[in-house]
């Protein structure tokens, strides 16, 4: 008993790229870059930490626990510079 197998191959051409799609992709990439999150500058981090420490100093007499929390937060904020 003999079996034969027939294979037919169908070739489908690649569809053409829609007109303007490369321009739309470039425009999208440019707009996406505008909204990209950038790390804060060193000067900004130091200034923010200093302002939190100043707030902690002003709160020291009325709420020492909160002032300690603020100082710890400022320390954590400056630790971002080491990353």
HUCORDA-V8681 format. One record per residue. RES is the residue in one letter. OMEGA is omega in whole degrees, -180 to 180 (NA if undefined). NEAR is the number of other C-alpha atoms within 8 Angstrom. Layout:
# HUCORDA-V8681
res = <RES;RES>
omega = <OMEGA;OMEGA>
near = <NEAR;NEAR>
This chain:
# HUCORDA-V8681
res = <X;X;X;X;X;X;X;X;X;X;X;X;X;X;X;X;X;X;X;X;X;X;X;X;X;X;X;X;X;X;X;X;X;X;X;X;X;X;X;X;X;X;X;X;X;X;X;X;X;X;X;X;X;X;X;X;X;X;X;X;X;X;X;X;X;X;X;X;X;X;X;X;X;X;X;X;X;X;X;X;X;X;X>
omega = <-176;178;174;-179;178;179;176;-180;180;179;179;-179;178;-180;180;178;-180;179;177;-177;179;177;178;179;179;178;178;-180;179;179;179;179;179;-176;180;-178;179;178;-180;-179;179;-179;-180;179;-180;180;179;179;179;180;177;177;177;176;178;179;-180;-179;-173;-177;-175;-178;-176;178;178;178;178;177;179;178;178;178;178;178;178;180;178;178;176;179;-177;-179;NA>
near = <2;3;4;4;4;4;4;4;4;4;4;4;4;4;4;4;5;5;5;6;8;7;7;8;8;8;8;8;8;8;8;8;7;6;6;6;4;4;4;6;6;7;6;8;12;9;8;9;12;9;8;12;11;8;10;13;8;7;11;12;6;5;8;9;7;10;13;10;8;12;11;8;9;13;9;8;10;11;8;7;8;5;4>
